[in-house]
């Protein structure tokens, strides 16, 4: 999954590998976004996403 994510132009992300020869999931992100990984499995990736340069009220 990492190779595919990088080929699409995303240096940052979270990859969950496949079981066997197919499948797997990836969450790709742009620079400037903070991602806190909460939990993951072969079927989901649970994260909290924050943009770094956003004014919070």
C-alpha positions in Angstrom: 0.0 0.0 0.0 2.8 2.4 0.8 4.2 2.1 -2.7 0.8 2.9 -4.3 0.3 5.8 -2.0 3.7 7.3 -2.8 3.1 6.8 -6.5 -0.1 8.9 -6.2 2.0 11.7 -4.8 1.3 11.3 -1.0 4.4 11.1 1.2 2.4 10.9 4.4 -0.3 8.3 5.4 -1.3 5.3 7.3 -1.3 1.9 5.5 -2.9 -1.4 6.7 -1.4 -4.3 4.7 -3.3 -6.9 3.0 -3.9 -10.5 4.2 -2.8 -12.5 1.2 -2.1 -11.1 -2.3 -5.0 -8.5 -2.5 -6.6 -5.8 -0.5 -5.3 -3.5 2.1 -6.4 0.0 2.9 -4.5 3.3 3.1 -5.3 6.8 4.4 -3.2 9.3 2.5 -2.8 12.9 3.6 -1.2 16.2 2.5 1.5 18.0 4.4 0.0 20.5 6.9 -2.6 18.1 8.3 -2.1 16.3 11.6 -3.6 12.8 12.0 -4.0 11.1 15.3 -4.4 7.3 14.9 -7.1 6.0 17.3 -7.6 2.4 16.0 -7.3 0.3 12.9 -8.1 -3.2 11.5 -8.0 -4.8 8.1 -11.4 -3.1 7.5 -11.1 0.4 8.9 -8.8 3.2 10.0 -10.1 5.5 12.8 -8.3 8.8 13.1 -8.8 12.4 14.4 -7.8 14.9 11.7 -6.6 18.5 12.4 -5.5 21.1 9.9 -2.4 22.8 11.3 -3.0 26.4 10.1 -6.7 26.9 11.0 -7.8 29.4 13.6 -10.0 27.8 16.2 -12.7 29.7 17.9 
